[in-house]
Structures are given as C-alpha cells and as structure tokens.
Amino acid sequence: MQEGSQEHDKPRVGRPGRKVFRFCWCELPAPLDKMYYVYVLQSSKDGKLYVGYTCSLKRRVEDHNKGLVPSTKNRRPLKLVYYEGCVNSKDAVKREKYLKTSWGKRYIKNRIGNYLTG
C-alpha cells in the first residue's frame, strides 16, 4: 500500500478470520448474527422499572406497548430507558437475573440516575 492513499480504509483479507487494516491485525470474533439484549423499561403510568431480555429488542418493546406481555400490559405506555447487548444468551439471562436483585436495581438507578431525576 502506498503512504497517504485512501486504501487504508478498505480491509484486505488476510489469514482466515482476520482482516488487515493498515498496519495492524484485528481479530474478528465468531459471526455476530445474533445478539441478546437485557433491557429496562419505565412505565409512564406508575414510573416503575421492568427488566427483561430478548434477541429482538425493537420487536419486544413493541410487544410490551401493544399489551402482549402480561406482566406489563396494565402499565402501558412503556419507554426503553436502558439496554445492554450480549453475544451469548446465557450471559444475557445471568445479567437479567442480576439486574432484578436489589444490587442490580441499585446499579440501574445509579447508571441512569440523571435520566430518572430529570
């Protein structure tokens, strides 16, 4: 590659599973065709938070707001206030369980404290 060319932005295929960008090798993880999300919704009706996990965040939030989820159908409308992405469903479930504990609730309130206090 020539110095100063625009070619440095285009990846070249090197060894299997790697791409070359300018002078560094970047490890590529396994294909990220599916992400799992842990999310927090806030009810506009009572201000309470709801924690869940899904592999389709947009669809799941829509389901909550359409009343298709029994645990939140009487607390609509709901607003997505926080989410985290995981590449493994077991990690997402573990994180969801943690966020539902008293320590996890404290973490969420500290993490989005500025949003909650307005």
N, C-alpha and C positions, 0 to 999 in steps of 0.2 A: 504494500500500500504506500502511496506517496504521502509525504508530510503535507498537511494543510488541505487535503482533499475531503470531500463530503462523504467518502466511502466509509469513514469510521462509524457512522450511524447505522450502517447496514450490517446485520450479523452475517458471518460466514459460518458455514457448517464445518466443524472440526471433527473430533472424535465423537462417536455415538453418545448422545445425551449431553453434549456440551455445545456451546456457541462461542465464537470468538468476537469480542468487542474491542477493537483497537489492540491494546497490548495485554489484556487480562482474560483469563478463562473464567467463565461464570458457570458454576454448577447449576443444572436445571433439576428441580425436583420431579418426582413422578407426575404424570399428567394431572393437572388440576381441573378435571372435567366436572367435579362435584365438590362444592363447598357446603359446609354445615354452619348454620348461624345460631347463636344464642342471642335472644333479643329481649328488650324490655319495652313494654307498652305502658302508657299512662292513660288512665280513664279521665275524660273530660267531665264526666258526671260526678265522680267522687274523689278524683285526684290520686287514687291508689295505683300502685305499680303491679304489673303482671309480667312474669318471666317465663319464657318458653324457648324451644329450639326447633329448627326446621332446616330443610335443604332448599327451600324456595321462599325466601324472605318476603318478597313482594306479594306473592300469592297468599301467604299465611296472614299477613297484615290485612289484606283484603277480606279474607275469610273471617277474621275477628270482627271487622267492621260491618260485615254483612249479617252477623249474628249466627254464623255457622259453628262457632265454638261455644259449647255450653257454659264453660266457666267464665266467659266474658260477655255473653250476649246481653245481659242486663246492665252492663257497664259502658255501653257504647255512647258516643264515639270514642275510639282509642287512637292514640298518637304514638308512633315509634319514636322513642327518646334515646335509645342506645342499642347497639348491637356489636357483636364480636364474630369474626369468622374463624372457622377451624377446618382443617383438611381431613379430619377423621371424626366420624360420628360419635365414637366413644369419648373423645375429648370434649365434644360439644355437650354430651349428656352429663359428663362429670362437671363441666363448668356450670351448666344449668342447675344442677343439684346444689353446687356451692353457692350460687347467687340466690338461692331460695333459703339459705340459712341466715341466721342473724348476722354473722360476719359478712356474708355476701350482700345482704341488704345494706349494711353499713358501707361496704365498698361502693355499691351503686350510688348511694346518696352522696358520698364524697366525690365520686367520679363525675357526676352530673349535677353537683351542688349548685353551680352558677345558673344552670337552666332551671332548676327547681325553685330557686329563690327569686328568679325573675329579673 
